[in-house]
Each structure stands twice: as structure tokens, then as C-alpha cells.
Amino acid sequence: MQSYTSILKHVGNTPQILLSSPGDRVALYAKLEWFNPFGSLKDRAALWMIKDAENRKILKRGQTILLEPTSGNTGIALAGIAKALGYEAELIIPSKASEETKTLIRRIGAKLLETEDDLCPRAGPGTDQCIALANAIIKAHPERYVMLNQYANESNFYAHFEGTGPEIWGSLRDVTHFIAGVGTGGTLTGVAAYLKKKNPYVKVIGVQPQRAHHIQGLRNLEESAAPELLRRRIELIDEWVKVSDGEAFNAVKTLAYTKALFVGPSSGAVYAAAQKVAEKLNSGRLVLMFADDGRKFWSLYDEFKVFTREEFNYYSRYAKHLPANPLLYEEPLRTRLKMES
Ligand SMILES: Cc1ncc(COP(=O)(O)O)c(C=O)c1O
């Protein structure tokens, strides 16, 4: 199927850019994950999990509905990739997720169910409405629904062990630190396992937002139990750095004002954490995972006065390294996918 190959081709191999100035003591590189076709690092996990389920022959085109609790980006990625491959998707999302995220998921054509959970679905037993709702739906219709369960699915780990990790190593053999946030832990553990296999001295830093945070996609591990996927390999994380909402939003502004980069809030949190790490180093080459760009965060950036409407519009149009993401922001998605299949 042509749409499969064309989506496949565009997932991964994202650009890695130098953020610091040449000659700086500590060099910071950012991996720009919004270059994925559905706009975030989660395209990788979604594609790997669907490919694996296809290999295990548990999906039926035209029949299977992929049901997944998600805080946003996995929803967008699963909705888009499922659509391209001929599956339906139903996403269960906390109502606190941004309106723009919900609009994008609906525009792609997936069904959206909302629950009153924290921003990042809790993965611990019995605490989380959206996981409970997903389990109830599957129990009632086991023949129609499949839950890939990003919180425990090994393919989420392998997307980064086989994709992101080798990409980073391939472009920077002397990487000293890898810094990323945690939703499921797939990114952090997958990249960590690969880089440490290549060089056991690479340090892996996990970024955690404050309690009751507003950083869509990230998890505070005091508030919410570590997901199964993270627990399996938690020893790979050398250090955790905490970042407040204010620090993350300031970093979002700094990146826009000084580097003309328009990032989402989790990239701001990662950049703020990297500054804290870099302060303690004499030298190093740090790779930062920038999960998504700022375009779907107007309501958040407005609420927390990160940008004025004029600034937001300006950076949405003129920021550096901001691809058109035509599957999300331009032509209607359905037309585009139909044309490719
Ligand atoms: C914006 C954002 N940043 C970071 C992450 C962390 O990714 P992972 O689930 O691989 O831990 C996510 C995941 O949902 C995300 O949406």
C-alpha cells in the first residue's frame, strides 16, 4: 500500500541542530521531532506499535478500532497513521489537553472520548479514569477493539532503540549526555539503551515537571506511578532534573527570542533542564529531545502569557526549522491521504 510506505518514509530521521554557539564550553544539540509527519516524537512509537501488531496479525483492515488512552501526541500520531493504514482510532484523552490537540485529532477523523484525569494519564493501578474506560470498552467488544498500550508496549521502546538512538549516534559519536522528558519512558529508555550500548559513559538525564504541571506529554513521578515501560529499565536513567512550569515557559520564550525556534512546552522543559546540567559541566555535548513545536499550544501560551497573539502568529509563520507539516496544518488530511493511497 503506497500510503503506508509514504508515511513510513517520513517517520524518523529528524534533523539535529546545534543550539549553542561554536566554541561554547558545552555544546547543546536539539533533535527536532516536529519534523515527523504528524508533528511529534510520538509518530515513532505509533508506527512501531502498529507495525508490530500487524506482524502479530491482531489487526484487521476496515474492522479493527485502535483504542488508546493518551495525553495528546500519541493520539494525533495513532489517529493519522491508523487512518493511513485503513484502521479506525478512538482516543481517550484528559479534557485538560489543549483544545488544539483535540481539534487536530478530530480533524484527522478519529473519535475522541474525554475524561477528568490529570494531564498525563496515570499509569498506576486503579487510579486512572481513561485507562479504566479503555479496559471497559475492550471488555465489552473484544472482537473490534485493540489497545496497543504505549505504557507497556515494547515496540514503543524499540522505536527509539532502533530509530532515534542510532540516528543520534550516527550524527554525533561524541555525545556525552542525552536529555528528554518522560511520558511513557519509551524515548528515554530506548535512546539510553542504544547510546549506552555504544558508549557506557553517556549520561542519560530524565526531565520531570513540577507537581500539578501544565506540560502536556510529561509526567511528574511523585504524582503518578512510573509506567511499566519506564520501570523495566529505570536503572538506565542517571539523573532526574525537575523543572517548574515557569522555567519551562521562560525557556520556550528564550528559544523563540534568541534562536527563532518555536517549541512546545515539553521542549521548553528539556531546554531549561539542559541549562541546569550544563552549568555543572566543564565540557560536553548534550543532545536534547524537542518533542513537538509550538503551533498547537495557543490556548496554553495565552493562558500563561508566554506569547501575545501577534508573537504567536509571527513565530508560527517565520520561526526557523518549522516545516509546513501539511498533514496537520494545511490541506485537509483526508484528501491528502486519499491521494496517496
Ligand atoms: C510533548 C511530549 N514530550 C515528551 C514526551 C515523552 O515521550 P515518551 O512517551 O516516549 O516518554 C511526550 C509523550 O507523550 C510528549 O507528548
The ligand as a MOL file (V3000), in Angstrom:
LIG
                    3D

  0  0  0     0  0            999 V3000
M  V30 BEGIN CTAB
M  V30 COUNTS 16 16 0 0 0
M  V30 BEGIN ATOM
M  V30 1 C 5.2900 16.6160 24.1180 0
M  V30 2 C 5.8860 15.3510 24.6230 0
M  V30 3 N 7.1260 15.3560 25.1260 0
M  V30 4 C 7.6880 14.2210 25.5900 0
M  V30 5 C 7.0170 13.0330 25.6090 0
M  V30 6 C 7.6610 11.8040 26.2020 0
M  V30 7 O 7.6510 10.6750 25.4190 0
M  V30 8 P 7.6220 9.1910 25.9690 0
M  V30 9 O 6.2160 8.7390 25.9880 0
M  V30 10 O 8.4340 8.4380 24.9620 0
M  V30 11 O 8.2110 9.1390 27.3280 0
M  V30 12 C 5.7540 13.0220 25.0950 0
M  V30 13 C 4.9890 11.8020 25.1000 0
M  V30 14 O 3.7810 11.7470 25.1430 0
M  V30 15 C 5.1710 14.2010 24.5840 0
M  V30 16 O 3.9110 14.2120 24.0780 0
M  V30 END ATOM
M  V30 BEGIN BOND
M  V30 1 1 1 2
M  V30 2 1 2 3
M  V30 3 2 2 15
M  V30 4 2 3 4
M  V30 5 1 4 5
M  V30 6 1 5 6
M  V30 7 2 5 12
M  V30 8 1 6 7
M  V30 9 1 7 8
M  V30 10 2 8 9
M  V30 11 1 8 10
M  V30 12 1 8 11
M  V30 13 1 12 13
M  V30 14 1 12 15
M  V30 15 2 13 14
M  V30 16 1 15 16
M  V30 END BOND
M  V30 END CTAB
M  END
